[in-house]
Amino acid sequence: MKNSEKEEYFELVYHPADLVKDIAFYVEGKTYRDTVPVADIKGTLHPSCYDNNWLVMMMSLERHRDDFDVEKVKEAIFNTQYFEPIYLSKYGDIYFINGGGNHRVCQAKFLGIETIQCVVTEFVIEKAVLPGVMPVLHKSSI
């Protein structure tokens, strides 16, 4: 295990409002399926998960208390035919879990999986307010 992977476990799980400046000016854009780098997923909209780190989130998810079968987890992450999709919201080049997928994204981070298939909804700044609005904080600024 690389040292950077261990450090990722202790990164905060953010709510979009923590990282996206002027979030009130963003509107829902297009939705599409995409392969997303797991490292670019910075948080969730689930209220019981943000403001902790990924390790705390992993240990607090009920499905992990009794069983963590790596092969079952990989099947749930990669077998998009039989499992509900992972839903993400995208602001700039960072993503947040929005609905289904908290368990699988957290598991993917701990298993070192680099990319996952997701349903992505992009959020964009309304053109009418563009001149006075700062752009979204990008992953390189975190």
TIKOLSE-650250 format. One record per residue: residue number from 1; x, y, z of N, C-alpha, C in turn. Coordinates in nm, 3 decimals. Layout:
N
k/n.xx/n.yy/n.zz/ca.xx/ca.yy/ca.zz/c.xx/c.yy/c.zz
NUM/X/Y/Z/X/Y/Z/X/Y/Z
...
This chain:
142
k/n.xx/n.yy/n.zz/ca.xx/ca.yy/ca.zz/c.xx/c.yy/c.zz
1/0.084/-0.117/0.000/0.000/0.000/0.000/0.088/0.124/0.000
2/0.060/0.215/-0.094/0.137/0.337/-0.103/0.100/0.432/0.011
3/0.196/0.513/0.052/0.173/0.609/0.159/0.061/0.706/0.124
4/0.051/0.749/-0.004/-0.052/0.844/-0.044/-0.191/0.784/-0.029
5/-0.203/0.650/-0.049/-0.332/0.585/-0.030/-0.373/0.591/0.116
6/-0.280/0.568/0.206/-0.311/0.575/0.348/-0.356/0.716/0.385
7/-0.290/0.816/0.332/-0.326/0.954/0.361/-0.467/0.985/0.314
8/-0.507/0.925/0.202/-0.641/0.949/0.148/-0.750/0.904/0.247
9/-0.723/0.802/0.325/-0.820/0.753/0.423/-0.854/0.860/0.526
10/-0.760/0.950/0.551/-0.778/1.051/0.654/-0.824/1.186/0.598
11/-0.844/1.191/0.466/-0.900/1.313/0.407/-1.043/1.329/0.453
12/-1.086/1.453/0.470/-1.223/1.478/0.510/-1.320/1.437/0.400
13/-1.437/1.394/0.442/-1.549/1.369/0.352/-1.629/1.498/0.352
14/-1.633/1.566/0.238/-1.693/1.699/0.231/-1.837/1.696/0.183
15/-1.909/1.801/0.217/-2.038/1.833/0.156/-2.004/1.932/0.045
16/-2.078/1.933/-0.066/-2.044/2.027/-0.174/-2.030/2.172/-0.129
17/-2.112/2.216/-0.037/-2.106/2.356/0.008/-1.973/2.388/0.077
18/-1.902/2.286/0.123/-1.771/2.308/0.185/-1.664/2.347/0.084
19/-1.678/2.301/-0.040/-1.574/2.322/-0.140/-1.616/2.409/-0.258
20/-1.745/2.422/-0.281/-1.793/2.493/-0.400/-1.836/2.634/-0.360
21/-1.758/2.731/-0.404/-1.789/2.870/-0.373/-1.914/2.913/-0.450
22/-2.000/2.987/-0.385/-2.124/3.037/-0.446/-2.210/2.925/-0.502
23/-2.224/2.817/-0.426/-2.298/2.699/-0.472/-2.443/2.731/-0.507
24/-2.500/2.833/-0.447/-2.639/2.869/-0.474/-2.661/2.911/-0.619
25/-2.554/2.950/-0.690/-2.567/2.994/-0.828/-2.553/2.880/-0.929
26/-2.532/2.760/-0.881/-2.518/2.645/-0.970/-2.654/2.582/-0.996
27/-2.674/2.541/-1.120/-2.798/2.473/-1.159/-2.763/2.338/-1.219
28/-2.860/2.249/-1.215/-2.839/2.115/-1.269/-2.825/2.122/-1.420
29/-2.720/2.057/-1.470/-2.697/2.050/-1.615/-2.727/1.910/-1.665
30/-2.644/1.862/-1.754/-2.668/1.732/-1.816/-2.632/1.617/-1.722
31/-2.695/1.502/-1.748/-2.668/1.379/-1.674/-2.625/1.273/-1.774
32/-2.522/1.198/-1.740/-2.466/1.098/-1.831/-2.390/0.992/-1.752
33/-2.362/0.880/-1.816/-2.278/0.775/-1.756/-2.133/0.807/-1.789
34/-2.045/0.783/-1.691/-1.904/0.812/-1.713/-1.819/0.725/-1.621
35/-1.693/0.710/-1.658/-1.594/0.645/-1.573/-1.522/0.755/-1.498
36/-1.527/0.750/-1.366/-1.478/0.860/-1.282/-1.360/0.812/-1.197
37/-1.253/0.892/-1.189/-1.144/0.858/-1.097/-1.193/0.863/-0.952
38/-1.174/0.757/-0.878/-1.220/0.750/-0.739/-1.157/0.862/-0.656
39/-1.033/0.897/-0.683/-0.964/1.002/-0.607/-1.030/1.138/-0.624
40/-1.108/1.158/-0.731/-1.175/1.286/-0.754/-1.308/1.297/-0.681
41/-1.352/1.190/-0.617/-1.476/1.193/-0.539/-1.438/1.242/-0.399
42/-1.485/1.361/-0.366/-1.439/1.429/-0.244/-1.539/1.428/-0.130
43/-1.660/1.377/-0.154/-1.756/1.379/-0.045/-1.891/1.323/-0.084
44/-1.991/1.360/-0.005/-2.125/1.306/-0.020/-2.229/1.408/0.022
45/-2.352/1.384/-0.020/-2.463/1.466/0.027/-2.533/1.399/0.145
46/-2.488/1.281/0.184/-2.549/1.209/0.295/-2.509/1.277/0.426
47/-2.606/1.328/0.503/-2.573/1.409/0.621/-2.496/1.336/0.732
48/-2.508/1.206/0.741/-2.437/1.138/0.849/-2.293/1.103/0.813
49/-2.252/1.134/0.689/-2.118/1.094/0.645/-2.018/1.207/0.633
50/-2.062/1.328/0.600/-1.962/1.434/0.582/-1.918/1.491/0.716
51/-1.809/1.563/0.713/-1.742/1.618/0.830/-1.665/1.513/0.910
52/-1.647/1.397/0.855/-1.559/1.294/0.909/-1.455/1.265/0.802
53/-1.366/1.170/0.828/-1.276/1.128/0.721/-1.327/0.997/0.662
54/-1.262/0.952/0.554/-1.310/0.833/0.484/-1.300/0.708/0.573
55/-1.202/0.702/0.661/-1.188/0.587/0.749/-1.306/0.581/0.847
56/-1.342/0.694/0.905/-1.456/0.698/0.996/-1.584/0.661/0.920
57/-1.597/0.713/0.798/-1.715/0.680/0.717/-1.721/0.529/0.691
58/-1.608/0.471/0.655/-1.603/0.328/0.625/-1.647/0.247/0.747
59/-1.599/0.282/0.863/-1.630/0.206/0.983/-1.772/0.231/1.033
60/-1.833/0.341/0.992/-1.968/0.372/1.038/-2.076/0.313/0.948
61/-2.040/0.268/0.830/-2.139/0.211/0.739/-2.180/0.073/0.791
62/-2.308/0.055/0.813/-2.358/-0.067/0.877/-2.317/-0.195/0.806
63/-2.310/-0.192/0.677/-2.278/-0.314/0.602/-2.137/-0.365/0.631
64/-2.052/-0.284/0.694/-1.915/-0.325/0.720/-1.894/-0.379/0.861
65/-1.993/-0.371/0.942/-1.975/-0.412/1.081/-1.949/-0.561/1.095
66/-2.015/-0.641/1.012/-2.005/-0.786/1.027/-1.929/-0.855/0.914
67/-1.929/-0.793/0.795/-1.876/-0.865/0.680/-1.815/-0.767/0.581
68/-1.698/-0.799/0.533/-1.637/-0.722/0.425/-1.572/-0.822/0.331
69/-1.652/-0.875/0.241/-1.607/-0.974/0.144/-1.559/-0.900/0.019
70/-1.429/-0.900/-0.005/-1.368/-0.823/-0.114/-1.428/-0.860/-0.249
71/-1.451/-0.987/-0.275/-1.505/-1.028/-0.405/-1.648/-0.978/-0.424
72/-1.729/-0.982/-0.320/-1.866/-0.929/-0.328/-1.863/-0.778/-0.352
73/-1.772/-0.712/-0.285/-1.759/-0.567/-0.301/-1.721/-0.533/-0.445
74/-1.622/-0.603/-0.500/-1.581/-0.576/-0.638/-1.695/-0.602/-0.735
75/-1.772/-0.707/-0.711/-1.887/-0.735/-0.798/-1.988/-0.621/-0.791
76/-2.014/-0.570/-0.671/-2.109/-0.460/-0.655/-2.060/-0.332/-0.723
77/-1.930/-0.312/-0.724/-1.874/-0.191/-0.785/-1.873/-0.202/-0.938
78/-1.834/-0.318/-0.990/-1.813/-0.331/-1.134/-1.931/-0.390/-1.210
79/-2.021/-0.462/-1.146/-2.131/-0.526/-1.215/-2.250/-0.431/-1.222
80/-2.244/-0.336/-1.313/-2.347/-0.234/-1.323/-2.477/-0.288/-1.380
81/-2.476/-0.410/-1.431/-2.598/-0.468/-1.486/-2.696/-0.507/-1.374
82/-2.645/-0.551/-1.261/-2.730/-0.603/-1.155/-2.743/-0.512/-1.033
83/-2.660/-0.409/-1.024/-2.664/-0.322/-0.908/-2.706/-0.182/-0.948
84/-2.771/-0.115/-0.856/-2.810/0.024/-0.874/-2.685/0.106/-0.908
85/-2.696/0.201/-1.000/-2.577/0.282/-1.032/-2.531/0.367/-0.913
86/-2.407/0.409/-0.920/-2.353/0.507/-0.826/-2.386/0.644/-0.886
87/-2.449/0.729/-0.808/-2.487/0.861/-0.856/-2.393/0.967/-0.799
88/-2.341/1.051/-0.887/-2.250/1.158/-0.845/-2.298/1.293/-0.896
89/-2.270/1.397/-0.818/-2.286/1.535/-0.863/-2.147/1.587/-0.894
90/-2.134/1.659/-1.004/-2.003/1.711/-1.047/-2.007/1.863/-1.049
91/-1.911/1.923/-0.979/-1.891/2.069/-0.978/-1.748/2.091/-1.025
92/-1.730/2.151/-1.142/-1.595/2.167/-1.196/-1.536/2.030/-1.222
93/-1.427/1.997/-1.154/-1.367/1.865/-1.174/-1.363/1.782/-1.045
94/-1.455/1.814/-0.953/-1.468/1.733/-0.832/-1.609/1.676/-0.823
95/-1.621/1.562/-0.755/-1.746/1.487/-0.750/-1.789/1.464/-0.606
96/-1.921/1.449/-0.588/-1.981/1.417/-0.460/-2.086/1.309/-0.481
97/-2.092/1.214/-0.389/-2.192/1.108/-0.397/-2.328/1.170/-0.371
98/-2.421/1.141/-0.460/-2.553/1.203/-0.454/-2.658/1.093/-0.468
99/-2.692/1.030/-0.360/-2.788/0.918/-0.367/-2.713/0.789/-0.346
100/-2.741/0.690/-0.428/-2.681/0.558/-0.412/-2.531/0.559/-0.439
101/-2.457/0.486/-0.356/-2.316/0.468/-0.384/-2.220/0.497/-0.271
102/-2.268/0.544/-0.156/-2.176/0.575/-0.046/-2.091/0.456/-0.007
103/-2.152/0.340/0.009/-2.078/0.219/0.048/-1.975/0.183/-0.058
104/-2.019/0.177/-0.184/-1.930/0.131/-0.291/-1.815/0.226/-0.317
105/-1.840/0.356/-0.311/-1.731/0.452/-0.330/-1.630/0.440/-0.217
106/-1.679/0.432/-0.095/-1.590/0.418/0.020/-1.508/0.290/0.008
107/-1.571/0.181/-0.029/-1.501/0.055/-0.046/-1.398/0.064/-0.158
108/-1.434/0.130/-0.268/-1.340/0.145/-0.380/-1.215/0.220/-0.336
109/-1.231/0.323/-0.254/-1.115/0.397/-0.203/-1.023/0.305/-0.124
110/-1.080/0.221/-0.040/-0.999/0.134/0.046/-0.940/0.016/-0.029
111/-1.001/-0.022/-0.139/-0.948/-0.133/-0.219/-0.848/-0.085/-0.325
112/-0.828/0.045/-0.334/-0.733/0.099/-0.432/-0.784/0.095/-0.575
113/-0.915/0.088/-0.592/-0.973/0.089/-0.726/-0.961/0.230/-0.781
114/-0.909/0.242/-0.901/-0.879/0.375/-0.955/-0.998/0.445/-1.019
115/-1.084/0.371/-1.089/-1.199/0.432/-1.156/-1.324/0.347/-1.134
116/-1.439/0.414/-1.138/-1.567/0.343/-1.127/-1.668/0.404/-1.224
117/-1.760/0.321/-1.269/-1.869/0.366/-1.355/-1.975/0.433/-1.269
118/-2.021/0.550/-1.312/-2.120/0.625/-1.235/-2.218/0.695/-1.329
119/-2.328/0.737/-1.272/-2.419/0.830/-1.338/-2.386/0.967/-1.281
120/-2.343/1.057/-1.366/-2.294/1.188/-1.324/-2.393/1.297/-1.366
121/-2.426/1.384/-1.271/-2.504/1.503/-1.302/-2.413/1.622/-1.281
122/-2.391/1.697/-1.388/-2.307/1.816/-1.379/-2.388/1.934/-1.327
123/-2.324/2.015/-1.244/-2.384/2.138/-1.199/-2.299/2.252/-1.254
124/-2.366/2.350/-1.314/-2.297/2.459/-1.381/-2.351/2.592/-1.329
125/-2.270/2.697/-1.343/-2.312/2.831/-1.300/-2.412/2.885/-1.401
126/-2.519/2.944/-1.349/-2.615/3.009/-1.437/-2.546/3.124/-1.510
127/-2.564/3.132/-1.639/-2.495/3.234/-1.719/-2.529/3.376/-1.674
128/-2.648/3.399/-1.624/-2.689/3.533/-1.584/-2.605/3.588/-1.469
129/-2.543/3.502/-1.390/-2.466/3.550/-1.275/-2.316/3.529/-1.293
130/-2.272/3.487/-1.407/-2.131/3.455/-1.429/-2.033/3.567/-1.392
131/-2.054/3.692/-1.431/-1.951/3.793/-1.404/-1.914/3.810/-1.257
132/-2.008/3.796/-1.164/-1.977/3.820/-1.024/-1.952/3.695/-0.942
133/-1.949/3.580/-1.006/-1.936/3.454/-0.931/-1.798/3.394/-0.952
134/-1.739/3.352/-0.843/-1.609/3.286/-0.850/-1.630/3.142/-0.898
135/-1.534/3.087/-0.970/-1.549/2.950/-1.017/-1.539/2.851/-0.901
136/-1.582/2.730/-0.930/-1.575/2.621/-0.832/-1.430/2.596/-0.791
137/-1.412/2.555/-0.668/-1.279/2.514/-0.622/-1.247/2.380/-0.686
138/-1.135/2.369/-0.748/-1.097/2.246/-0.817/-1.012/2.158/-0.727
139/-1.006/2.031/-0.761/-0.937/1.932/-0.678/-0.792/1.970/-0.649
140/-0.729/2.043/-0.738/-0.589/2.081/-0.716/-0.575/2.182/-0.602
141/-0.687/2.245/-0.562/-0.683/2.343/-0.454/-0.712/2.284/-0.318
142/-0.748/2.156/-0.314/-0.786/2.092/-0.188/-0.663/2.050/-0.111
